[in-house]
Amino acid sequence: MALVVDKDITTESFARTFADIKLDDESVVDEQTKFVGEQLDKIANALEQFTADKTPHLYKEVMSMEVEGFDDDFLCNVFDYLVGREFETKAFLAKSTKHRKFWLQEFSEG
């Protein structure tokens, strides 16, 4: 639990360490339990976002380049290429449309 909430917990206008908490003080225990639960919820949410399948988003972004004059088959090949390459995918998605176009032109040349 110390890893999740650190060794000290701030409660309203004063701070307590775990050593200061009297287990018979039910309101303090309830407050600490609520705090730990909130922290675990935040961790679970972060893990869910981290592991979420972003493949449909990548597909949409790659295929949106069709309006820039790229062939549908070519863009499907780009998508297939990027799906297995996390760092290149992140870089592609971070680029503006203009820079994505440059990247796609270089990709087409080999």
OpenMM code with the backbone's topology and positions (N, CA, C; nanometers):
from openmm import Vec3, app, unit

residues = "MET ALA LEU VAL VAL ASP LYS ASP ILE THR THR GLU SER PHE ALA ARG THR PHE ALA ASP ILE LYS LEU ASP ASP GLU SER VAL VAL ASP GLU GLN THR LYS PHE VAL GLY GLU GLN LEU ASP LYS ILE ALA ASN ALA LEU GLU GLN PHE THR ALA ASP LYS THR PRO HIS LEU TYR LYS GLU VAL MET SER MET GLU VAL GLU GLY PHE ASP ASP ASP PHE LEU CYS ASN VAL PHE ASP TYR LEU VAL GLY ARG GLU PHE GLU THR LYS ALA PHE LEU ALA LYS SER THR LYS HIS ARG LYS PHE TRP LEU GLN GLU PHE SER GLU GLY".split()
positions = [
    Vec3(0.0826, -0.1181, 0.0000),
    Vec3(0.0000, 0.0000, 0.0000),
    Vec3(0.0874, 0.1250, 0.0000),
    Vec3(0.2043, 0.1185, 0.0623),
    Vec3(0.2932, 0.2348, 0.0654),
    Vec3(0.3383, 0.2743, -0.0741),
    Vec3(0.3512, 0.1776, -0.1645),
    Vec3(0.3898, 0.2104, -0.3015),
    Vec3(0.2820, 0.2892, -0.3741),
    Vec3(0.1559, 0.2625, -0.3419),
    Vec3(0.0456, 0.3292, -0.4097),
    Vec3(0.0243, 0.4692, -0.3565),
    Vec3(0.0273, 0.4867, -0.2253),
    Vec3(-0.0068, 0.6156, -0.1656),
    Vec3(0.1119, 0.6866, -0.1038),
    Vec3(0.2320, 0.6337, -0.1224),
    Vec3(0.3536, 0.6872, -0.0637),
    Vec3(0.3494, 0.6598, 0.0857),
    Vec3(0.4469, 0.7065, 0.1605),
    Vec3(0.4490, 0.6742, 0.3036),
    Vec3(0.3663, 0.7710, 0.3859),
    Vec3(0.3356, 0.8869, 0.3347),
    Vec3(0.2543, 0.9862, 0.4046),
    Vec3(0.1286, 1.0160, 0.3244),
    Vec3(0.0224, 1.0420, 0.3976),
    Vec3(-0.1034, 1.0774, 0.3334),
    Vec3(-0.1507, 1.2095, 0.3925),
    Vec3(-0.1832, 1.3046, 0.3065),
    Vec3(-0.2341, 1.4321, 0.3529),
    Vec3(-0.3850, 1.4233, 0.3642),
    Vec3(-0.4364, 1.4616, 0.4808),
    Vec3(-0.5809, 1.4648, 0.5006),
    Vec3(-0.6188, 1.6026, 0.5483),
    Vec3(-0.6956, 1.6718, 0.4681),
    Vec3(-0.7399, 1.8076, 0.4922),
    Vec3(-0.6229, 1.8976, 0.5307),
    Vec3(-0.6208, 1.9499, 0.6548),
    Vec3(-0.5182, 2.0496, 0.6887),
    Vec3(-0.3986, 1.9903, 0.7618),
    Vec3(-0.3921, 1.8588, 0.7767),
    Vec3(-0.2766, 1.7995, 0.8436),
    Vec3(-0.2376, 1.6698, 0.7748),
    Vec3(-0.1155, 1.6285, 0.8006),
    Vec3(-0.0659, 1.5063, 0.7385),
    Vec3(-0.0459, 1.3993, 0.8439),
    Vec3(-0.0694, 1.2763, 0.8063),
    Vec3(-0.0485, 1.1627, 0.8954),
    Vec3(0.0334, 1.0566, 0.8228),
    Vec3(0.1165, 0.9891, 0.8961),
    Vec3(0.1813, 0.8710, 0.8422),
    Vec3(0.0973, 0.7515, 0.8843),
    Vec3(0.1223, 0.6354, 0.8273),
    Vec3(0.0473, 0.5169, 0.8659),
    Vec3(0.0657, 0.4845, 1.0134),
    Vec3(0.1811, 0.5177, 1.0695),
    Vec3(0.2068, 0.4913, 1.2106),
    Vec3(0.1151, 0.5735, 1.2999),
    Vec3(0.0669, 0.6887, 1.2523),
    Vec3(-0.0190, 0.7762, 1.3318),
    Vec3(-0.1650, 0.7329, 1.3317),
    Vec3(-0.2027, 0.6437, 1.2438),
    Vec3(-0.3430, 0.6062, 1.2307),
    Vec3(-0.3789, 0.5034, 1.3368),
    Vec3(-0.4824, 0.5328, 1.4126),
    Vec3(-0.5340, 0.4380, 1.5107),
    Vec3(-0.6415, 0.3565, 1.4405),
    Vec3(-0.6258, 0.2263, 1.4420),
    Vec3(-0.7171, 0.1416, 1.3678),
    Vec3(-0.8590, 0.1427, 1.4227),
    Vec3(-0.8763, 0.1902, 1.5468),
    Vec3(-1.0115, 0.1960, 1.6010),
    Vec3(-1.0825, 0.3250, 1.5607),
    Vec3(-1.0118, 0.4147, 1.4933),
    Vec3(-1.0720, 0.5382, 1.4434),
    Vec3(-1.1310, 0.5086, 1.3063),
    Vec3(-1.2575, 0.4672, 1.3044),
    Vec3(-1.3217, 0.4177, 1.1831),
    Vec3(-1.3283, 0.5223, 1.0718),
    Vec3(-1.3472, 0.6491, 1.1056),
    Vec3(-1.3574, 0.7519, 1.0018),
    Vec3(-1.2245, 0.7702, 0.9290),
    Vec3(-1.1143, 0.7605, 1.0020),
    Vec3(-0.9825, 0.7742, 0.9395),
    Vec3(-0.9556, 0.6543, 0.8496),
    Vec3(-0.9866, 0.5362, 0.8967),
    Vec3(-0.9668, 0.4150, 0.8168),
    Vec3(-1.0535, 0.4218, 0.6913),
    Vec3(-1.1784, 0.4662, 0.7052),
    Vec3(-1.2664, 0.4798, 0.5890),
    Vec3(-1.2096, 0.5796, 0.4890),
    Vec3(-1.1559, 0.6906, 0.5408),
    Vec3(-1.0974, 0.7930, 0.4533),
    Vec3(-0.9761, 0.7380, 0.3792),
    Vec3(-0.8916, 0.6648, 0.4507),
    Vec3(-0.7720, 0.6072, 0.3894),
    Vec3(-0.8109, 0.5013, 0.2864),
    Vec3(-0.9098, 0.4206, 0.3195),
    Vec3(-0.9569, 0.3179, 0.2263),
    Vec3(-1.0122, 0.3819, 0.0998),
    Vec3(-1.0886, 0.4884, 0.1156),
    Vec3(-1.1430, 0.5603, 0.0004),
    Vec3(-1.0306, 0.6171, -0.0861),
    Vec3(-0.9292, 0.6758, -0.0206),
    Vec3(-0.8160, 0.7331, -0.0935),
    Vec3(-0.7423, 0.6255, -0.1730),
    Vec3(-0.7136, 0.5130, -0.1091),
    Vec3(-0.6443, 0.4034, -0.1767),
    Vec3(-0.7286, 0.3519, -0.2931),
    Vec3(-0.8606, 0.3402, -0.2721),
    Vec3(-0.9500, 0.2964, -0.3794),
    Vec3(-0.9462, 0.3908, -0.4979),
    Vec3(-0.9453, 0.5220, -0.4714),
    Vec3(-0.9376, 0.6210, -0.5794),
    Vec3(-0.8066, 0.6093, -0.6563),
    Vec3(-0.6972, 0.5873, -0.5840),
    Vec3(-0.5674, 0.5726, -0.6502),
    Vec3(-0.5631, 0.4468, -0.7361),
    Vec3(-0.6200, 0.3388, -0.6858),
    Vec3(-0.6247, 0.2150, -0.7640),
    Vec3(-0.7128, 0.2317, -0.8876),
    Vec3(-0.8220, 0.3076, -0.8750),
    Vec3(-0.9066, 0.3361, -0.9916),
    Vec3(-0.8287, 0.4132, -1.0978),
    Vec3(-0.7477, 0.5093, -1.0553),
    Vec3(-0.6660, 0.5870, -1.1489),
    Vec3(-0.5647, 0.4972, -1.2192),
    Vec3(-0.5034, 0.4075, -1.1443),
    Vec3(-0.4057, 0.3151, -1.2031),
    Vec3(-0.4748, 0.2233, -1.3036),
    Vec3(-0.5912, 0.1714, -1.2665),
    Vec3(-0.6658, 0.0825, -1.3568),
    Vec3(-0.7055, 0.1561, -1.4842),
    Vec3(-0.7480, 0.2808, -1.4719),
    Vec3(-0.7868, 0.3605, -1.5888),
    Vec3(-0.6666, 0.3844, -1.6801),
    Vec3(-0.5514, 0.4161, -1.6202),
    Vec3(-0.4303, 0.4380, -1.7001),
    Vec3(-0.3900, 0.3109, -1.7733),
    Vec3(-0.3973, 0.1968, -1.7070),
    Vec3(-0.3638, 0.0693, -1.7710),
    Vec3(-0.4612, 0.0370, -1.8834),
    Vec3(-0.5875, 0.0675, -1.8634),
    Vec3(-0.6881, 0.0424, -1.9673),
    Vec3(-0.6602, 0.1264, -2.0912),
    Vec3(-0.6269, 0.2525, -2.0713),
    Vec3(-0.5957, 0.3392, -2.1852),
    Vec3(-0.4684, 0.2936, -2.2547),
    Vec3(-0.3710, 0.2474, -2.1768),
    Vec3(-0.2434, 0.2026, -2.2314),
    Vec3(-0.2610, 0.0781, -2.3181),
    Vec3(-0.3496, -0.0104, -2.2741),
    Vec3(-0.3668, -0.1368, -2.3455),
    Vec3(-0.4796, -0.1346, -2.4478),
    Vec3(-0.5517, -0.0229, -2.4586),
    Vec3(-0.6626, -0.0146, -2.5536),
    Vec3(-0.6118, -0.0352, -2.6961),
    Vec3(-0.6919, -0.1028, -2.7753),
    Vec3(-0.6553, -0.1300, -2.9142),
    Vec3(-0.6727, -0.0025, -2.9959),
    Vec3(-0.5625, 0.0520, -3.0422),
    Vec3(-0.5652, 0.1761, -3.1196),
    Vec3(-0.5588, 0.1490, -3.2706),
    Vec3(-0.5713, 0.0226, -3.3095),
    Vec3(-0.5641, -0.0148, -3.4499),
    Vec3(-0.6717, 0.0531, -3.5347),
    Vec3(-0.7973, 0.0582, -3.4891),
    Vec3(-0.8982, 0.1270, -3.5720),
    Vec3(-0.8650, 0.2755, -3.5934),
    Vec3(-0.8094, 0.3396, -3.4932),
    Vec3(-0.7704, 0.4806, -3.5077),
    Vec3(-0.6593, 0.4942, -3.6119),
    Vec3(-0.5603, 0.4059, -3.6059),
    Vec3(-0.4513, 0.4082, -3.7032),
    Vec3(-0.5064, 0.3891, -3.8443),
    Vec3(-0.5958, 0.2927, -3.8602),
    Vec3(-0.6544, 0.2666, -3.9925),
    Vec3(-0.7224, 0.3924, -4.0468),
    Vec3(-0.8029, 0.4552, -3.9634),
    Vec3(-0.8744, 0.5765, -4.0052),
    Vec3(-0.7770, 0.6863, -4.0484),
    Vec3(-0.6713, 0.7056, -3.9708),
    Vec3(-0.5748, 0.8113, -4.0008),
    Vec3(-0.4965, 0.7827, -4.1296),
    Vec3(-0.4559, 0.6584, -4.1483),
    Vec3(-0.3819, 0.6236, -4.2701),
    Vec3(-0.4725, 0.6388, -4.3913),
    Vec3(-0.5934, 0.5859, -4.3820),
    Vec3(-0.6839, 0.5900, -4.4966),
    Vec3(-0.7321, 0.7322, -4.5272),
    Vec3(-0.7242, 0.8217, -4.4307),
    Vec3(-0.7633, 0.9612, -4.4560),
    Vec3(-0.6688, 1.0288, -4.5542),
    Vec3(-0.5535, 0.9708, -4.5763),
    Vec3(-0.4554, 1.0271, -4.6698),
    Vec3(-0.4958, 1.0020, -4.8156),
    Vec3(-0.6035, 0.9290, -4.8373),
    Vec3(-0.6515, 0.9049, -4.9739),
    Vec3(-0.6880, 1.0374, -5.0419),
    Vec3(-0.7369, 1.1334, -4.9644),
    Vec3(-0.7717, 1.2635, -5.0220),
    Vec3(-0.6478, 1.3396, -5.0682),
    Vec3(-0.5309, 1.2966, -5.0256),
    Vec3(-0.4050, 1.3589, -5.0673),
    Vec3(-0.3518, 1.2953, -5.1955),
    Vec3(-0.4309, 1.2056, -5.2555),
    Vec3(-0.3939, 1.1479, -5.3842),
    Vec3(-0.3274, 1.0117, -5.3765),
    Vec3(-0.3271, 0.9490, -5.2599),
    Vec3(-0.2647, 0.8172, -5.2466),
    Vec3(-0.3669, 0.7083, -5.2763),
    Vec3(-0.3212, 0.6056, -5.3447),
    Vec3(-0.4024, 0.4918, -5.3841),
    Vec3(-0.4463, 0.4113, -5.2613),
    Vec3(-0.5681, 0.3601, -5.2664),
    Vec3(-0.6261, 0.2808, -5.1580),
    Vec3(-0.5402, 0.1576, -5.1256),
    Vec3(-0.4945, 0.0862, -5.2286),
    Vec3(-0.4110, -0.0329, -5.2070),
    Vec3(-0.2793, 0.0043, -5.1395),
    Vec3(-0.2199, 0.1152, -5.1837),
    Vec3(-0.0954, 0.1620, -5.1243),
    Vec3(-0.1163, 0.1932, -4.9758),
    Vec3(-0.2259, 0.2623, -4.9444),
    Vec3(-0.2525, 0.2984, -4.8046),
    Vec3(-0.2794, 0.1753, -4.7188),
    Vec3(-0.3414, 0.0739, -4.7752),
    Vec3(-0.3605, -0.0523, -4.7021),
    Vec3(-0.2255, -0.1167, -4.6697),
    Vec3(-0.1326, -0.1107, -4.7644),
    Vec3(0.0020, -0.1634, -4.7391),
    Vec3(0.0736, -0.0831, -4.6306),
    Vec3(0.0554, 0.0487, -4.6321),
    Vec3(0.1147, 0.1334, -4.5284),
    Vec3(0.0570, 0.0962, -4.3926),
    Vec3(-0.0747, 0.0804, -4.3877),
    Vec3(-0.1399, 0.0417, -4.2626),
    Vec3(-0.0841, -0.0906, -4.2111),
    Vec3(-0.0759, -0.1910, -4.2981),
    Vec3(-0.0222, -0.3210, -4.2575),
    Vec3(0.1203, -0.3084, -4.2060),
    Vec3(0.1989, -0.2231, -4.2694),
    Vec3(0.3372, -0.2001, -4.2277),
    Vec3(0.3417, -0.1368, -4.0882),
    Vec3(0.2593, -0.0351, -4.0658),
    Vec3(0.2642, 0.0388, -3.9397),
    Vec3(0.2068, -0.0388, -3.8213),
    Vec3(0.1127, -0.1263, -3.8444),
    Vec3(0.0490, -0.1995, -3.7349),
    Vec3(0.1524, -0.2688, -3.6455),
    Vec3(0.2554, -0.3224, -3.7026),
    Vec3(0.3555, -0.3941, -3.6239),
    Vec3(0.4744, -0.3111, -3.5812),
    Vec3(0.4698, -0.1807, -3.6031),
    Vec3(0.5846, -0.0948, -3.5719),
    Vec3(0.5385, 0.0239, -3.4875),
    Vec3(0.5398, 0.0028, -3.3567),
    Vec3(0.4841, 0.0997, -3.2618),
    Vec3(0.5463, 0.2390, -3.2732),
    Vec3(0.6789, 0.2475, -3.2772),
    Vec3(0.7443, 0.3788, -3.2771),
    Vec3(0.7211, 0.4545, -3.4077),
    Vec3(0.7247, 0.3826, -3.5187),
    Vec3(0.6964, 0.4479, -3.6468),
    Vec3(0.5502, 0.4924, -3.6535),
    Vec3(0.4618, 0.4137, -3.5949),
    Vec3(0.3205, 0.4503, -3.5909),
    Vec3(0.3000, 0.5773, -3.5100),
    Vec3(0.3629, 0.5844, -3.3924),
    Vec3(0.3503, 0.7050, -3.3093),
    Vec3(0.4016, 0.8277, -3.3835),
    Vec3(0.5124, 0.8123, -3.4526),
    Vec3(0.5688, 0.9243, -3.5282),
    Vec3(0.4747, 0.9650, -3.6414),
    Vec3(0.4206, 0.8685, -3.7130),
    Vec3(0.3284, 0.8978, -3.8228),
    Vec3(0.2062, 0.9734, -3.7712),
    Vec3(0.1480, 0.9253, -3.6627),
    Vec3(0.0277, 0.9876, -3.6082),
    Vec3(0.0534, 1.1274, -3.5533),
    Vec3(0.1740, 1.1540, -3.5107),
    Vec3(0.2077, 1.2858, -3.4549),
    Vec3(0.2270, 1.3909, -3.5636),
    Vec3(0.2516, 1.3476, -3.6857),
    Vec3(0.2821, 1.4397, -3.7959),
    Vec3(0.1573, 1.5122, -3.8472),
    Vec3(0.1789, 1.6287, -3.9008),
    Vec3(0.0725, 1.7021, -3.9697),
    Vec3(0.0433, 1.6302, -4.1021),
    Vec3(-0.0663, 1.6665, -4.1658),
    Vec3(-0.1002, 1.6057, -4.2954),
    Vec3(0.0114, 1.6274, -4.3965),
    Vec3(0.0679, 1.7464, -4.3981),
    Vec3(0.1775, 1.7777, -4.4908),
    Vec3(0.2966, 1.6839, -4.4682),
    Vec3(0.3337, 1.6622, -4.3431),
    Vec3(0.4486, 1.5767, -4.3141),
    Vec3(0.4165, 1.4282, -4.3315),
    Vec3(0.2906, 1.3916, -4.3095),
    Vec3(0.2502, 1.2539, -4.3391),
    Vec3(0.2644, 1.2271, -4.4887),
    Vec3(0.2284, 1.3270, -4.5692),
    Vec3(0.2389, 1.3137, -4.7145),
    Vec3(0.3845, 1.2919, -4.7555),
    Vec3(0.4769, 1.3695, -4.6976),
    Vec3(0.6203, 1.3500, -4.7259),
    Vec3(0.6633, 1.2092, -4.6869),
    Vec3(0.6199, 1.1642, -4.5690),
    Vec3(0.6571, 1.0315, -4.5201),
    Vec3(0.6052, 0.9250, -4.6169),
    Vec3(0.4798, 0.9386, -4.6603),
    Vec3(0.4221, 0.8402, -4.7520),
    Vec3(0.4940, 0.8397, -4.8869),
    Vec3(0.5337, 0.9564, -4.9341),
    Vec3(0.6080, 0.9624, -5.0604),
    Vec3(0.7427, 0.8900, -5.0475),
    Vec3(0.8117, 0.9102, -4.9368),
    Vec3(0.9386, 0.8402, -4.9139),
    Vec3(0.9162, 0.6898, -4.8997),
    Vec3(0.8102, 0.6532, -4.8309),
    Vec3(0.7771, 0.5118, -4.8136),
    Vec3(0.7516, 0.4456, -4.9487),
    Vec3(0.6856, 0.5158, -5.0381),
    Vec3(0.6537, 0.4595, -5.1703),
    Vec3(0.7767, 0.4397, -5.2552),
    Vec3(0.8820, 0.5174, -5.2269),
    Vec3(1.0058, 0.5070, -5.3048),
    Vec3(1.0973, 0.3951, -5.2512),
    Vec3(1.0579, 0.3368, -5.1412),
    Vec3(1.1344, 0.2228, -5.0907),
    Vec3(1.2139, 0.2530, -4.9738),
] * unit.nanometer
topology = app.Topology()
chain = topology.addChain("A")
for resn in residues:
    res = topology.addResidue(resn, chain)
    for name in ("N", "CA", "C"):
        topology.addAtom(name, app.Element.getBySymbol(name[0]), res)
